[in-house]
Amino acid sequence: MRRYRALIRATARAALAYRFNLLLGLGAVLVQLVALLAVWRVILEQAPVNGFTWPQMRAYLLVAFAAGTVISVLGDFRMAFRILDGDVALDLVKPVDYQMARFAEAIGGLWIEIVLIGVVVGATLAVTGGVDTPAGPALALFTASMLLLVPLKFLIVYVSTLTCFWTQNFIGVQWARIAVINLFSGALIPLAYLPGWLATAAQWSPFAGLTSTPALIFLGRVDTWHGLQLVAVQLGWVVVLWFAARLVWRAGLRRLTVNGG
């Protein structure tokens, strides 16, 4: 574990050293938040739509912003280029588990992201007004959901990046991943606005745990039992994807060619 703690500290220092890149990534999510707040305020100012009032949608979008900001210091481009260039072979000789090492790097800048989220959310609430926060079991479920979001988001990005063993271009993979996540996680619009069959499929997918699950629990739109089910689905996908990622990694290594060997 000492090796992985060292990776966490190194990533945190790198995030602080290259803070412009971190702020640039945050800026992209912030622009989306401002745009969505403006659009939904116009839509919901007069009357609720699909059961969402403007204050509820504002809270939903703030949770979506927080969910989209965590684990932004993942380095999926660096990982992808090392696979495409064959430099990943150097990682194989290091005395660490590759998947655990990448996870340690992913959470290295987590505390910085939490501070930035607090600043943005606090400023937004100061300008637009406060929101009702959950209490008791709902607050505990929301906290658990946000904690599970961290490994879940890492694994989705990690597995998609491993496809570079079979592709020659990571940009297309990244764009496809972003499009799927934005739609099926509820990051752009709540899943309740999707057709019934599509909303059901999305709710049982791993993507819902990235935005919809914590947001619905925070808003109190699900009771305690349903909230427990949603969190259990998150946990189940974390376990499944963790071991699935190891299988994809092993399959990818069989395709690795370095200097013709």
Long-range contacts (C-beta under 8 A, 24 or more apart in sequence): 3-95, 3-96, 3-101, 4-96, 4-100, 4-101, 4-104, 5-104, 7-96, 7-101, 7-104, 7-105, 7-108, 8-104, 8-105, 8-107, 8-108, 9-108, 10-105, 10-108, 11-73, 11-75, 11-104, 11-105, 11-106, 11-107, 11-108, 11-109, 12-108, 12-109, 12-111, 12-112, 14-73, 14-108, 15-73, 15-108, 15-109, 15-112, 16-112, 22-72, 22-73, 22-109, 22-112, 22-116, 25-72, 26-69, 26-72, 26-113, 26-116, 26-120, 29-65, 29-68, 29-69, 29-72, 30-65, 30-120, 32-65, 32-68, 33-61, 33-62, 33-64, 33-65, 33-120, 33-124, 36-61, 36-64, 36-188, 37-61, 37-124, 37-128, 49-193, 50-190, 50-192, 50-193, 51-192, 51-221, 52-190, 52-192, 55-129, 55-131, 55-132, 56-219, 56-221, 57-190, 58-128, 58-129, 58-131, 59-131, 59-132, 59-215, 59-218, 59-219, 60-190, 60-215, 60-218, 60-219, 62-121, 62-124, 62-125, 62-131, 63-211, 63-214, 63-215, 63-218, 64-186, 64-187, 64-211, 64-215, 65-117, 65-120, 65-121, 66-117, 66-121, 66-146, 67-146, 67-149, 67-153, 67-185, 67-187, 67-210, 67-211, 67-214, 67-215, 68-187, 68-210, 68-211, 69-113, 69-116, 69-117, 69-120, 70-110, 70-113, 70-114, 70-117, 70-149, 70-150, 70-153, 71-106, 71-107, 71-110, 71-113, 71-150, 71-153, 71-154, 71-157, 72-109, 72-113, 73-105, 73-106, 73-108, 73-109, 73-110, 73-112, 73-113, 74-105, 74-106, 74-154, 74-157, 75-102, 75-105, 75-106, 76-157, 76-158, 76-160, 76-161, 76-170, 76-174, 77-170, 79-158, 79-161, 80-161, 80-164, 80-170, 80-173, 81-170, 83-161, 83-162, 83-164, 83-165, 83-252, 84-164, 84-168, 84-170, 86-256, 86-257, 86-258, 86-259, 88-256, 89-256, 89-258, 92-253, 98-249, 99-158, 99-242, 99-245, 99-246, 99-249, 102-154, 102-158, 103-151, 103-154, 103-158, 106-154, 106-158, 107-150, 107-154, 110-150, 132-220, 133-218, 134-217, 134-218, 134-220, 137-224, 137-227, 138-217, 138-218, 138-220, 138-224, 138-227, 141-217, 141-224, 141-227, 141-228, 141-231, 142-214, 142-217, 142-218, 144-231, 145-209, 145-213, 145-214, 145-217, 145-230, 145-231, 145-234, 146-214, 148-209, 148-231, 148-234, 148-235, 148-238, 149-209, 149-210, 149-214, 149-234, 151-238, 151-242, 152-206, 152-209, 152-210, 152-234, 152-237, 152-238, 152-241, 153-210, 155-238, 155-241, 155-242, 155-245, 156-181, 156-206, 156-207, 156-210, 156-241, 158-245, 159-241, 159-244, 159-245, 159-248, 162-245, 162-248, 162-249, 162-252, 165-251, 165-252, 165-253, 165-255, 165-256, 166-252, 166-255, 180-207, 181-207, 181-210, 184-208, 185-209, 185-210, 185-211, 185-212, 186-211, 186-212, 186-215, 187-211, 190-215, 203-230, 204-233, 206-237, 206-241, 208-233, 209-233, 209-234, 209-237
